Amino acid sequence: MSSADQPAPAGRRPSAGPPWGTNPMMDHATRVGNRLLAALPAADFALLAPHLRKVVLKRDAVLVRSGDRIEHLLFPCGGAISYIVDLPNGQTAAIAVIGREGAIGLTLALGTSHSSVTVVVRVPGPVLQIPAAQFLSALGRSAAIASMVQIFTRSLLTQVQHVAACNALHSVEARMACWLLQIHDRANGSNLLPLTQETMSELLGVRRTTVTHVVRALRASRALKSNRRGQLEIDRPRLEAVACECYKVMSRRIDRIISRGGAGLIQAAPARDARQPPGDRLSRAGS
């Protein structure tokens, strides 16, 4: 993350401490809330554990802006974080929503040191933060961590592809329903989502007046129960009826990628040859 926007100042350890206690090697899959980290073999997770710090993100916090240098990686254990593309004319549109199935900043492992998107917290929650240098050092020693990068890259690409198709083919009402369902999936079960109409305008890439009309339509169909200031209350079954097929297809495919990939990581033997460049490891992990 950028030095200006990083969740925790460098060198300061939050008082809460790591969530897995004093022994990160012991049953970390049940103690770590992030699905990617939980799927790592214990020995590979131990390469990261000493450098992970727990941080609680606030709503609407900008974690990194497009063009900023990636200084930290974040592994969400709850909440929802959006990837936003900023256009030169000031317009924005979301291309992905990330929760505990993903990570922020993993493109660093693919050879880019700067973020191509702006990353914004939509639903607050805890994350595990690690300095970029420490993550890259562990990556160079672990085939399982390299495979983890591949797994997340595939899941993110799947989401971006579906969002692109959905934006081109489906109505704003169906698209809003999809985004609300995706965020609800990551909102710890609460039907009351901390989203403003301005946020929905940013996610959808449409004007606020358009969002106002769509919110009225969703309220008329009772897919939205209320739209209090700064919050949207959903009726999930009715919202699913409004959403296009993109939501279920995309969610199913992403879950399959993470679940199958995670099972493969658990069975993988850790690699320890630090002399092999990370790029070579990524190529071999994906072959």
Backbone torsions as a table, in degrees:
resi	resn	phi	psi	omega
1	MET	NA	160.3	179.7
2	SER	-69.5	153.5	-179.0
3	SER	-64.1	-28.4	-178.9
4	ALA	-75.8	-29.4	-171.5
5	ASP	-115.3	3.0	-175.9
6	GLN	-62.7	142.9	-174.2
7	PRO	-64.5	-30.0	-178.2
8	ALA	-136.8	135.9	-180.0
9	PRO	-60.7	144.3	-179.8
10	ALA	-62.1	139.1	175.2
11	GLY	86.8	-8.9	-180.0
12	ARG	-106.5	123.5	-179.5
13	ARG	-95.5	123.1	179.1
14	PRO	-58.2	145.0	-174.7
15	SER	-64.9	-23.7	-177.5
16	ALA	-64.3	-32.5	179.5
17	GLY	76.1	172.7	-180.0
18	PRO	-62.3	143.9	-175.1
19	PRO	-77.9	-6.2	-176.2
20	TRP	-98.7	7.3	178.1
21	GLY	83.4	-153.2	-173.6
22	THR	-90.5	-11.0	-177.6
23	ASN	-125.5	89.1	-176.9
24	PRO	-67.2	-15.7	-179.8
25	MET	-77.0	-18.0	-171.1
26	MET	-92.9	109.6	171.8
27	ASP	51.7	45.7	-175.2
28	HIS	-67.8	-23.2	-178.6
29	ALA	-61.6	-30.4	179.9
30	THR	-91.2	-9.3	-176.0
31	ARG	-105.8	-23.2	-177.8
32	VAL	-97.8	125.2	-174.8
33	GLY	-77.8	-15.0	-179.3
34	ASN	-87.0	130.7	-174.1
35	ARG	-68.1	-33.4	179.4
36	LEU	-67.2	-47.9	180.0
37	LEU	-66.7	-37.8	-178.5
38	ALA	-64.9	-26.0	-178.0
39	ALA	-82.3	-12.9	-179.1
40	LEU	-69.0	143.0	169.8
41	PRO	-57.3	149.1	-174.1
42	ALA	-55.6	-40.2	-177.8
43	ALA	-66.2	-35.1	179.0
44	ASP	-74.8	-39.5	176.2
45	PHE	-61.6	-33.7	-179.2
46	ALA	-64.1	-22.4	176.3
47	LEU	-69.0	-27.8	-178.5
48	LEU	-95.7	-33.4	-168.5
49	ALA	-52.9	-43.5	-177.5
50	PRO	-63.9	-18.0	-174.9
51	HIS	-105.3	-4.2	-179.1
52	LEU	-80.7	137.7	177.4
53	ARG	-129.3	135.9	-179.8
54	LYS	-83.4	129.4	179.7
55	VAL	-133.4	138.6	176.2
56	VAL	-101.9	118.5	-176.9
57	LEU	-84.4	147.1	179.2
58	LYS	-97.9	152.7	177.7
59	ARG	-56.9	135.6	177.3
60	ASP	69.2	8.5	176.4
61	ALA	-66.8	135.2	175.4
62	VAL	-91.2	113.9	-175.2
63	LEU	-82.8	-35.3	176.8
64	VAL	-159.7	144.4	177.8
65	ARG	-103.8	155.5	178.1
66	SER	-55.8	126.6	-179.0
67	GLY	96.2	-14.0	178.8
68	ASP	-72.3	150.9	175.2
69	ARG	-72.5	138.4	178.6
70	ILE	-84.3	110.3	-177.4
71	GLU	-105.3	-22.6	178.0
72	HIS	-137.1	152.8	169.2
73	LEU	-108.1	145.6	-178.9
74	LEU	-124.2	133.8	176.8
75	PHE	-115.4	100.9	-177.3
76	PRO	-62.5	139.6	173.2
77	CYS	-112.3	4.2	179.1
78	GLY	176.7	170.1	179.4
79	GLY	80.7	-176.9	-178.3
80	ALA	-137.2	135.9	-176.8
81	ILE	-129.2	134.1	-177.0
82	SER	-107.4	145.9	171.0
83	TYR	-96.4	123.3	-175.9
84	ILE	-118.6	133.1	173.2
85	VAL	-95.6	126.8	178.6
86	ASP	-101.4	125.5	178.0
87	LEU	-95.1	156.3	-177.4
88	PRO	-58.0	-27.9	-178.3
89	ASN	-83.7	4.2	177.7
90	GLY	96.0	-10.5	178.3
91	GLN	-73.7	153.8	179.3
92	THR	-134.5	158.5	174.0
93	ALA	-155.2	141.5	178.1
94	ALA	-81.1	143.1	176.2
95	ILE	-116.2	-13.0	-179.2
96	ALA	-166.4	154.8	170.0
97	VAL	-123.9	130.8	-175.5
98	ILE	-117.5	139.1	174.2
99	GLY	-131.8	-143.6	-174.9
100	ARG	-70.0	-6.1	176.1
101	GLU	-85.8	-2.7	-171.4
102	GLY	-136.1	-157.2	-178.1
103	ALA	-156.9	159.1	177.2
104	ILE	-113.1	125.2	177.3
105	GLY	98.6	3.6	-177.3
106	LEU	-68.0	-15.4	175.8
107	THR	-62.3	-17.8	174.9
108	LEU	-55.7	-35.8	-178.6
109	ALA	-71.7	-13.9	-179.5
110	LEU	-95.1	5.0	173.5
111	GLY	105.7	3.2	178.0
112	THR	-108.1	133.6	-176.6
113	SER	-99.5	-4.7	-178.4
114	HIS	-124.2	148.1	-178.3
115	SER	-78.4	138.6	177.0
116	SER	-94.4	-4.6	-178.4
117	VAL	-134.5	162.9	170.3
118	THR	-94.7	136.0	-173.7
119	VAL	-117.0	122.2	-172.4
120	VAL	-129.0	136.1	176.7
121	VAL	-75.2	126.8	176.7
122	ARG	-101.6	-45.4	175.3
123	VAL	-121.1	120.7	-176.0
124	PRO	-64.3	152.9	179.2
125	GLY	179.9	172.8	-178.8
126	PRO	-81.8	148.7	173.6
127	VAL	-134.2	161.3	169.5
128	LEU	-106.0	123.5	-174.8
129	GLN	-107.8	139.1	177.8
130	ILE	-139.1	137.6	176.9
131	PRO	-61.7	145.2	-177.3
132	ALA	-57.6	-42.4	-177.4
133	ALA	-62.8	-39.5	180.0
134	GLN	-69.5	-37.3	178.1
135	PHE	-65.7	-44.3	-179.1
136	LEU	-64.4	-35.1	176.7
137	SER	-63.1	-44.3	178.3
138	ALA	-67.2	-37.7	179.0
139	LEU	-59.0	-39.4	-179.7
140	GLY	-69.2	-10.0	-178.3
141	ARG	-113.1	-0.7	-171.3
142	SER	-139.0	117.2	174.0
143	ALA	-67.9	-31.0	-179.6
144	ALA	-67.6	-40.2	177.8
145	ILE	-66.5	-39.0	175.8
146	ALA	-61.3	-40.6	177.2
147	SER	-66.0	-35.9	176.8
148	MET	-59.6	-40.6	177.2
149	VAL	-62.0	-43.3	178.8
150	GLN	-61.5	-42.7	-179.0
151	ILE	-60.9	-48.8	-179.6
152	PHE	-65.8	-37.9	178.6
153	THR	-60.3	-42.0	178.0
154	ARG	-64.4	-42.0	-179.0
155	SER	-67.8	-38.8	178.8
156	LEU	-67.0	-42.3	178.2
157	LEU	-61.6	-39.6	177.5
158	THR	-60.2	-44.4	-179.8
159	GLN	-65.7	-44.2	-179.3
160	VAL	-62.1	-40.3	178.9
161	GLN	-62.0	-44.7	-179.4
162	HIS	-68.1	-38.4	178.2
163	VAL	-63.5	-41.4	178.9
164	ALA	-61.1	-45.3	179.5
165	ALA	-65.8	-42.0	-179.3
166	CYS	-63.0	-42.2	179.2
167	ASN	-61.5	-34.1	-176.5
168	ALA	-81.9	-28.9	-167.2
169	LEU	-111.9	-19.8	-170.0
170	HIS	-119.0	160.8	-176.5
171	SER	-69.4	160.2	177.5
172	VAL	-62.1	-36.2	179.4
173	GLU	-62.3	-45.7	178.5
174	ALA	-66.1	-38.6	179.8
175	ARG	-66.2	-42.1	178.2
176	MET	-62.0	-41.2	178.1
177	ALA	-59.7	-40.8	178.3
178	CYS	-61.8	-47.5	-179.9
179	TRP	-62.6	-42.9	-179.8
180	LEU	-63.0	-39.1	178.3
181	LEU	-66.9	-41.3	178.3
182	GLN	-62.1	-43.1	179.9
183	ILE	-68.6	-39.3	178.1
184	HIS	-61.4	-36.8	177.9
185	ASP	-57.7	-27.0	-174.7
186	ARG	-108.3	8.6	-173.4
187	ALA	-102.5	24.9	175.0
188	ASN	58.2	33.1	172.8
189	GLY	85.6	-5.6	-178.7
190	SER	-76.7	132.6	176.3
191	ASN	-82.5	-6.5	179.2
192	LEU	-100.7	106.5	-174.2
193	LEU	-98.2	132.1	-178.0
194	PRO	-79.4	67.8	-175.0
195	LEU	-127.1	133.2	175.4
196	THR	-95.6	167.4	176.0
197	GLN	-66.8	-30.3	175.7
198	GLU	-64.1	-39.9	177.0
199	THR	-63.0	-44.2	179.8
200	MET	-64.8	-35.7	175.6
201	SER	-61.0	-41.4	179.5
202	GLU	-67.7	-41.7	-179.7
203	LEU	-65.1	-42.2	-173.8
204	LEU	-85.9	-19.9	-177.0
205	GLY	73.7	33.3	179.2
206	VAL	-128.5	168.8	179.3
207	ARG	-72.2	157.6	-179.4
208	ARG	-64.8	-32.2	177.8
209	THR	-62.3	-35.8	177.1
210	THR	-66.4	-42.0	178.3
211	VAL	-60.6	-41.7	179.4
212	THR	-58.7	-44.5	179.4
213	HIS	-64.3	-41.6	-178.4
214	VAL	-68.4	-40.7	177.2
215	VAL	-59.9	-40.8	177.3
216	ARG	-61.7	-42.1	179.6
217	ALA	-64.9	-40.8	179.4
218	LEU	-68.9	-32.6	175.6
219	ARG	-70.4	-37.1	178.7
220	ALA	-63.9	-34.6	177.8
221	SER	-85.9	-0.8	-179.6
222	ARG	65.3	17.9	172.0
223	ALA	-72.6	-29.1	169.6
224	LEU	-109.8	125.1	180.0
225	LYS	-80.3	-37.1	-179.5
226	SER	-158.2	159.5	173.6
227	ASN	-134.2	70.5	177.5
228	ARG	-64.0	165.9	-179.9
229	ARG	-60.7	116.3	177.4
230	GLY	81.7	6.1	-178.6
231	GLN	-146.8	146.7	173.9
232	LEU	-124.4	126.1	177.6
233	GLU	-102.3	124.2	-173.9
234	ILE	-105.7	156.4	165.9
235	ASP	-110.6	102.4	-168.6
236	ARG	-59.2	-48.8	-179.8
237	PRO	-56.9	-42.3	-179.8
238	ARG	-70.0	-34.5	178.6
239	LEU	-67.0	-37.6	176.8
240	GLU	-63.6	-32.8	179.2
241	ALA	-69.5	-28.0	179.8
242	VAL	-82.4	-34.6	-175.2
243	ALA	-65.3	149.9	174.9
244	CYS	-75.8	175.1	-176.7
245	GLU	-68.2	-13.8	-178.6
246	CYS	-56.1	-39.7	-175.4
247	TYR	-59.6	-53.1	-176.3
248	LYS	-68.3	-41.0	-179.5
249	VAL	-64.1	-47.3	-178.9
250	MET	-63.6	-46.8	-179.0
251	SER	-60.9	-41.5	-179.8
252	ARG	-63.9	-44.0	-178.1
253	ARG	-67.8	-41.5	179.3
254	ILE	-64.4	-44.5	179.8
255	ASP	-62.7	-37.2	179.0
256	ARG	-66.0	-41.8	179.1
257	ILE	-61.6	-47.9	-177.4
258	ILE	-67.7	-43.4	-177.1
259	SER	-66.9	-49.3	-179.7
260	ARG	-67.8	-40.9	178.5
261	GLY	-64.7	-40.2	178.7
262	GLY	-64.1	-39.1	177.7
263	ALA	-62.4	-36.8	177.9
264	GLY	-67.7	-35.1	179.1
265	LEU	-66.0	-40.6	-178.9
266	ILE	-60.5	-34.3	-177.9
267	GLN	-85.7	-10.9	-174.2
268	ALA	-76.4	146.8	174.4
269	ALA	-86.2	133.9	-178.8
270	PRO	-67.8	144.9	177.2
271	ALA	-102.8	145.8	-174.1
272	ARG	-127.9	4.6	-177.0
273	ASP	-79.8	96.1	-176.3
274	ALA	-71.3	-10.6	-178.0
275	ARG	-78.1	-20.3	-178.4
276	GLN	-76.8	125.5	-178.6
277	PRO	-60.3	145.3	179.3
278	PRO	-54.9	-37.9	-179.2
279	GLY	-61.1	-38.1	177.8
280	ASP	-65.7	-40.1	179.4
281	ARG	-63.3	-42.0	-180.0
282	LEU	-63.4	-40.2	179.9
283	SER	-64.0	-43.2	-178.1
284	ARG	-71.3	-35.3	179.9
285	ALA	-65.9	-30.1	-178.0
286	GLY	-93.5	-0.5	-177.0
287	SER	-82.1	NA	NA
